[in-house]
Amino acid sequence: MYRFLLTRRWLGLAALMAGLAVVMVGLGNWQLDRYHQKTAINDRIDAAATAAPVPVTNVLVTGRAPGKAQRYTKVTATGRYDSANEILARGRTVDGQVGFEVITPLVLPDGTALLVDRGWVAAGVDAATVPDYPAAPSGDVTVTGAVRLPERRLGTVERTGGRLQVRRINPALLAGELPYPVLGGYVSIEQEGLRPIEVEYEGTLQNGGYALQWWAFAALTVVGYVYLVRRQVRENRPEPAERDFDRESAPAG
């Protein structure tokens, strides 16, 4: 009854279905791995929020971007703000409103600088108009904030109205415009009068859903193959009248 499964057509179909199922299971496993990776990042964010800060030089070094494991690490640094070389990251949208992120270099005692994102401010009458915003504190200050990874290097640095302006925050790009070595990452802090840059959690539900979806497709592929086999068996089975005729026509004895 199942001898047809050994034909070239059915062997090919079985190989195709098995291959598709294996690929789909692999895609589901990949999405599950992405789910675990993002969950680990979110766990690090939560842990960093309650952890004691460490010196920034324990995490960031000059001329080298931090790794993903250092993202959102809570650090502390002491130095003097260099407001003369303040940087504005333009075109930054918060709650549908365009504005600027204010980045001020904090010059450390060893002469290197840490880029400090002091927060966001809404643009003026249009997206290109820089509004008034709180100045950086003068004198020696100690800041505590979360490490941010450099953003994609894109565009050029412009000086407008005495301030540097960029589209992306990338210390390596900005280092060429500043009179001192710059640490490879930057830090976001909270300062009164500026809106803090929120920590961005990784979305995990989508990856978990995709994993279940791919595994379901793999299961449906197997179920579909079994359905086709059973249908072929029914088609190959003789009709009742044919079976009765065969018994009646068979020789007695």
Secondary structure as UniProt FT lines:
FT   HELIX           3..6
FT   HELIX           8..50
FT   STRAND          54..55
FT   HELIX           56..58
FT   STRAND          61..62
FT   HELIX           68..70
FT   TURN            71..72
FT   STRAND          74..81
FT   HELIX           83..85
FT   STRAND          87..94
FT   TURN            95..96
FT   STRAND          97..107
FT   TURN            109..110
FT   STRAND          113..122
FT   TURN            127..128
FT   STRAND          140..148
FT   STRAND          158..160
FT   TURN            161..162
FT   STRAND          163..166
FT   HELIX           171..175
FT   TURN            176..177
FT   STRAND          182..188
FT   TURN            192..193
FT   HELIX           205..236
FT   HELIX           240..249
//
